[in-house]
Amino acid sequence: MLSALIRNLRTIGTAALCLAASTAAEADNYPSRNITLVLPFAAGSGTDTTTRLISQHLSQALGVGIVIENKAGANGMIAATFVARAAPDGYTLLVTTNTTHSANPYLLKSLTYDPVKDFTPIARTGDLPFMLVIHPEVPAKTVGELVAYGKANPGKLSYASGSSSAIVSGATFAHNAGLDLLHVPYKSSPPALNDVMGGRVSMMFVDILTGLPHVNGNALRALAVTTKDRSPLVPNLPSMQEAGVPDFDISSWQGYFGPAGMPKEIVTRLNAEIRKIVEKPEIKAQLATLGMDAFSGTPEQLGTFVNEQLVLWEKLIREAGIEKQ
């Protein structure tokens, strides 16, 4: 019996060594086929547009094709869950924002993934500032005028949302300004914005990339940015705090993640290539024209940042009085 046990242990040990060797070999040969980037938002969103630009350069750097797969819906939970359950081999990655990895744990009653335990941080790619836009027929040229109109007409104004940043920004605005606003949720920003432009919803907090072309075309009126200070991307717009709404500082961030348990060698390779891309002055400038403040860092820094953001967004959501759905 003892000899049989020893043989079994030797067999298990040999199998483990073979598996380790196979995993190491795969990491050394990575990538050998197309990589899929899963996005929690629809085509045309800020995350989609900036990711497509970065992915062109990432494809060239890695020598393989990059496939963009948009899985919008459930406030990003569909995409995040899909990647969390994928093989941790570096061929299925999530490009996401604070929607899935900062806000959802405090917005949704049933979450089918853990933003920390189920993912491997790879690289942060920057921030996507948001701004408040309204339909031109809303009689307000400033945030102060909008607040005054809303207080004089309780229940008449509504706000659309296509992401957690839009949800929390709208609720924070209503709470801090003392307004009665109707929330109208959407799967993603583009359809939400369409209804604001169509006059079916009064206003929306939207990323600068998605909203600015419509502002420039006079289909929307921009009133302020959501960050504490003015954004260099739209320096003519005041911050919400500057415009008279106290304690308002909300920013959307973007980063790359893989399923939990990815080999360190693959994470290191992806991180190095992504950082090279977003730190190139010409690409940083291109991303700026798309409304993105591009920068990066190590996987460890992204992991620490996610934990910090979870604390921050819990506070934002609690103070705005948003109940879990």
C-alpha positions as CSV (number, residue, x, y, z in Angstrom):
1,M,0.0,0.0,0.0
2,L,2.9,2.3,0.9
3,S,4.6,1.7,-2.5
4,A,1.3,2.4,-4.3
5,L,1.0,5.7,-2.4
6,I,4.5,6.6,-3.4
7,R,3.8,5.8,-7.0
8,N,0.7,8.0,-6.9
9,L,2.6,10.9,-5.4
10,R,5.3,10.6,-8.0
11,T,2.6,10.6,-10.8
12,I,0.9,13.7,-9.3
13,G,4.3,15.4,-9.0
14,T,5.2,14.6,-12.6
15,A,1.9,15.9,-13.8
16,A,2.3,19.1,-11.9
17,L,5.8,19.6,-13.3
18,C,4.5,19.0,-16.8
19,L,1.6,21.5,-16.3
20,A,4.1,24.1,-15.0
21,A,6.4,23.5,-17.9
22,S,3.5,23.7,-20.4
23,T,2.3,27.0,-18.8
24,A,5.8,28.5,-18.9
25,A,6.1,27.5,-22.6
26,E,2.8,29.1,-23.4
27,A,3.9,32.3,-21.6
28,D,7.2,32.3,-23.5
29,N,5.4,32.0,-26.9
30,Y,2.7,34.6,-26.0
31,P,1.0,35.8,-28.0
32,S,0.5,33.2,-30.7
33,R,-3.0,34.0,-31.8
34,N,-5.6,36.8,-31.8
35,I,-6.4,38.6,-28.5
36,T,-10.0,39.6,-27.7
37,L,-10.6,42.8,-25.8
38,V,-14.0,42.7,-24.2
39,L,-15.7,46.1,-23.5
40,P,-18.7,46.7,-21.2
41,F,-20.0,49.6,-23.4
42,A,-21.4,49.9,-26.9
43,A,-19.6,50.9,-30.0
44,G,-19.2,54.7,-30.1
45,S,-18.7,55.1,-26.4
46,G,-15.6,56.9,-25.1
47,T,-14.1,53.6,-23.9
48,D,-14.8,52.0,-27.3
49,T,-13.2,54.8,-29.3
50,T,-10.0,55.1,-27.2
51,T,-9.6,51.3,-27.0
52,R,-9.8,51.0,-30.8
53,L,-7.0,53.5,-31.2
54,I,-4.8,51.9,-28.5
55,S,-5.5,48.4,-29.9
56,Q,-4.2,49.3,-33.4
57,H,-0.8,50.0,-31.9
58,L,-1.0,47.1,-29.5
59,S,-1.7,44.7,-32.4
60,Q,1.4,46.0,-34.2
61,A,3.6,45.6,-31.0
62,L,2.4,42.1,-30.3
63,G,2.3,40.9,-33.9
64,V,-1.2,39.4,-33.6
65,G,-4.7,40.6,-34.4
66,I,-6.8,42.4,-31.7
67,V,-10.6,41.7,-31.7
68,I,-12.9,44.2,-30.0
69,E,-16.0,42.6,-28.6
70,N,-18.7,45.0,-27.2
71,K,-20.8,43.3,-24.5
72,A,-22.9,46.2,-23.2
73,G,-25.7,45.8,-20.6
74,A,-26.3,45.3,-16.9
75,N,-24.1,48.2,-16.1
76,G,-21.1,46.4,-17.4
77,M,-21.7,43.2,-15.5
78,I,-22.2,41.0,-18.6
79,A,-18.7,41.9,-19.9
80,A,-17.0,41.7,-16.6
81,T,-18.5,38.3,-15.7
82,F,-17.5,37.0,-19.2
83,V,-13.9,37.9,-18.7
84,A,-13.8,36.7,-15.1
85,R,-14.8,33.2,-16.2
86,A,-12.4,33.1,-19.2
87,A,-9.2,31.1,-19.3
88,P,-6.4,33.2,-17.7
89,D,-4.1,32.8,-20.7
90,G,-4.0,36.4,-21.8
91,Y,-6.2,36.0,-24.9
92,T,-9.4,37.4,-23.3
93,L,-9.0,40.7,-21.6
94,L,-11.3,43.4,-20.2
95,V,-10.9,47.0,-21.0
96,T,-13.1,48.7,-18.4
97,T,-13.7,51.7,-16.1
98,N,-14.9,52.5,-12.7
99,T,-18.4,51.3,-13.7
100,T,-17.5,47.6,-13.2
101,H,-14.6,48.0,-10.8
102,S,-15.5,50.8,-8.5
103,A,-19.3,51.5,-8.5
104,N,-21.1,48.3,-9.3
105,P,-20.5,46.6,-5.9
106,Y,-22.5,49.5,-4.4
107,L,-25.1,50.0,-7.2
108,L,-26.1,46.4,-7.8
109,K,-27.7,44.0,-5.3
110,S,-26.5,40.9,-7.2
111,L,-23.0,41.0,-8.6
112,T,-21.8,38.0,-10.5
113,Y,-18.1,38.8,-10.2
114,D,-15.6,40.3,-7.6
115,P,-13.7,43.3,-9.0
116,V,-10.6,42.3,-7.0
117,K,-10.5,38.6,-6.6
118,D,-11.7,37.7,-10.1
119,F,-9.2,39.8,-12.1
120,T,-5.6,40.4,-12.8
121,P,-4.7,44.1,-13.1
122,I,-2.6,44.8,-16.2
123,A,-2.3,48.5,-16.9
124,R,-4.2,51.7,-16.3
125,T,-4.6,53.8,-19.5
126,G,-5.9,57.1,-18.2
127,D,-9.0,59.2,-17.3
128,L,-12.1,60.1,-19.2
129,P,-13.5,63.4,-17.8
130,F,-17.3,63.8,-17.9
131,M,-19.3,66.9,-18.5
132,L,-22.9,68.0,-18.0
133,V,-24.9,68.5,-21.2
134,I,-28.5,69.6,-21.7
135,H,-31.0,69.8,-24.5
136,P,-30.9,73.3,-26.1
137,E,-34.5,73.9,-25.3
138,V,-33.9,73.6,-21.5
139,P,-33.9,77.3,-20.5
140,A,-30.5,77.4,-18.9
141,K,-27.1,78.7,-20.0
142,T,-25.3,78.0,-16.8
143,V,-25.5,75.4,-14.0
144,G,-26.9,78.1,-11.7
145,E,-29.7,78.8,-14.1
146,L,-30.4,75.1,-14.5
147,V,-30.6,74.7,-10.7
148,A,-32.9,77.7,-10.4
149,Y,-35.1,76.3,-13.2
150,G,-35.2,72.8,-11.6
151,K,-36.2,74.2,-8.2
152,A,-39.0,76.4,-9.8
153,N,-40.2,73.3,-11.8
154,P,-39.8,70.3,-9.5
155,G,-40.1,66.9,-11.2
156,K,-39.9,68.4,-14.7
157,L,-36.2,67.7,-15.4
158,S,-34.7,64.3,-16.1
159,Y,-31.3,62.9,-16.6
160,A,-30.1,59.9,-18.7
161,S,-27.3,57.5,-17.8
162,G,-25.3,54.9,-19.7
163,S,-22.6,54.2,-17.1
164,S,-22.0,54.4,-13.4
165,S,-20.2,57.7,-13.7
166,A,-23.4,59.1,-15.3
167,I,-25.6,57.5,-12.6
168,V,-23.6,58.8,-9.7
169,S,-23.0,62.2,-11.3
170,G,-26.7,62.7,-11.8
171,A,-27.6,61.6,-8.4
172,T,-24.9,63.6,-6.8
173,F,-26.0,66.7,-8.7
174,A,-29.6,66.2,-7.6
175,H,-28.6,65.6,-4.0
176,N,-26.0,68.4,-3.6
177,A,-28.1,71.0,-5.5
178,G,-31.4,70.0,-3.9
179,L,-33.2,69.1,-7.1
180,D,-36.0,66.6,-7.9
181,L,-34.6,64.8,-11.1
182,L,-36.1,61.8,-12.8
183,H,-33.4,59.1,-13.6
184,V,-33.7,57.4,-17.0
185,P,-31.1,54.5,-17.3
186,Y,-29.8,53.1,-20.6
187,K,-27.4,50.3,-21.5
188,S,-24.7,52.6,-22.8
189,S,-24.0,56.3,-23.5
190,P,-24.8,56.6,-27.2
191,P,-28.5,55.6,-27.0
192,A,-28.8,57.8,-23.8
193,L,-27.3,60.7,-25.6
194,N,-29.6,60.2,-28.6
195,D,-32.7,60.7,-26.3
196,V,-31.2,63.8,-24.8
197,M,-30.6,65.2,-28.3
198,G,-34.1,64.2,-29.2
199,G,-35.6,66.1,-26.2
200,R,-37.0,63.1,-24.5
201,V,-34.6,63.5,-21.6
202,S,-33.4,66.9,-20.3
203,M,-29.8,66.3,-19.5
204,M,-26.9,63.8,-19.1
205,F,-23.4,63.5,-17.7
206,V,-21.4,62.1,-20.5
207,D,-17.7,61.6,-21.3
208,I,-16.2,64.5,-23.3
209,L,-15.3,62.3,-26.3
210,T,-18.9,61.1,-26.8
211,G,-20.6,64.4,-26.1
212,L,-18.3,67.1,-27.5
213,P,-19.1,66.6,-31.2
214,H,-22.8,67.1,-30.5
215,V,-22.0,70.2,-28.4
216,N,-19.9,71.6,-31.3
217,G,-22.8,70.9,-33.6
218,N,-25.2,72.7,-31.4
219,A,-27.3,69.6,-30.7
220,L,-26.4,69.9,-27.0
221,R,-25.3,72.6,-24.6
222,A,-22.4,71.9,-22.3
223,L,-22.5,73.5,-18.9
224,A,-19.7,72.1,-16.7
225,V,-17.2,69.3,-16.2
226,T,-17.4,66.9,-13.3
227,T,-13.8,67.1,-12.1
228,K,-12.7,69.3,-9.2
229,D,-10.8,71.6,-11.5
230,R,-11.4,72.6,-15.1
231,S,-10.3,70.1,-17.8
232,P,-7.5,71.1,-20.3
233,L,-9.6,69.3,-22.8
234,V,-12.4,71.8,-22.6
235,P,-10.9,74.8,-20.7
236,N,-13.9,77.0,-21.4
237,L,-16.2,74.9,-19.2
238,P,-16.2,75.5,-15.4
239,S,-16.1,72.7,-12.9
240,M,-19.4,71.8,-11.1
241,Q,-17.9,73.2,-7.9
242,E,-16.9,76.4,-9.6
243,A,-20.4,76.6,-11.1
244,G,-21.9,76.5,-7.6
245,V,-22.5,72.8,-6.8
246,P,-20.6,72.0,-3.6
247,D,-18.5,68.8,-3.0
248,F,-18.6,67.7,-6.6
249,D,-15.5,65.8,-7.9
250,I,-16.2,62.7,-10.1
251,S,-13.9,61.3,-12.7
252,S,-14.0,58.1,-14.8
253,W,-10.8,56.0,-15.2
254,Q,-9.9,53.3,-17.7
255,G,-7.7,50.2,-17.5
256,Y,-6.9,46.7,-18.8
257,F,-7.6,43.5,-16.7
258,G,-7.4,39.8,-17.3
259,P,-9.0,36.9,-15.4
260,A,-7.5,36.0,-12.1
261,G,-4.4,33.8,-12.2
262,M,-2.7,35.1,-15.3
263,P,1.0,34.2,-15.6
264,K,3.2,37.0,-14.5
265,E,5.3,36.9,-17.7
266,I,2.2,37.6,-19.8
267,V,1.0,40.4,-17.5
268,T,4.5,42.0,-17.6
269,R,4.6,41.8,-21.4
270,L,1.2,43.4,-21.9
271,N,1.9,46.1,-19.3
272,A,5.1,47.0,-21.0
273,E,3.5,47.3,-24.5
274,I,0.5,49.2,-23.3
275,R,2.6,51.7,-21.3
276,K,4.9,52.3,-24.3
277,I,1.8,53.1,-26.4
278,V,0.0,55.5,-24.1
279,E,3.2,57.3,-23.1
280,K,4.2,58.2,-26.7
281,P,3.6,61.9,-27.1
282,E,1.9,61.6,-30.4
283,I,-0.5,58.9,-29.2
284,K,-1.1,60.8,-25.9
285,A,-2.0,63.9,-28.1
286,Q,-4.3,61.8,-30.3
287,L,-6.1,60.4,-27.2
288,A,-6.4,64.0,-25.8
289,T,-8.4,64.9,-28.9
290,L,-10.7,62.0,-28.1
291,G,-11.3,63.4,-24.6
292,M,-8.9,61.1,-22.7
293,D,-6.1,62.1,-20.3
294,A,-3.7,59.2,-21.1
295,F,-1.1,57.8,-18.7
296,S,-0.2,54.5,-17.2
297,G,1.7,52.6,-14.5
298,T,2.5,49.1,-13.1
299,P,0.0,46.3,-12.6
300,E,0.6,46.7,-8.8
301,Q,-0.3,50.4,-9.0
302,L,-3.5,49.6,-10.8
303,G,-4.4,47.0,-8.2
304,T,-3.8,49.5,-5.4
305,F,-5.8,52.1,-7.3
306,V,-8.8,49.8,-7.7
307,N,-8.9,49.2,-3.9
308,E,-8.8,52.9,-3.3
309,Q,-11.5,53.6,-5.8
310,L,-13.8,51.1,-4.2
311,V,-13.6,53.1,-1.0
312,L,-14.1,56.4,-2.8
313,W,-17.1,55.2,-4.9
314,E,-18.8,53.6,-1.9
315,K,-18.7,57.1,-0.2
316,L,-19.9,58.9,-3.3
317,I,-22.9,56.5,-3.8
318,R,-23.8,56.5,-0.1
319,E,-23.7,60.3,0.1
320,A,-25.8,60.7,-3.0
321,G,-28.4,58.4,-1.4
322,I,-28.4,55.9,-4.3
323,E,-30.1,52.6,-3.4
324,K,-28.9,49.3,-4.8
325,Q,-30.9,48.0,-7.8
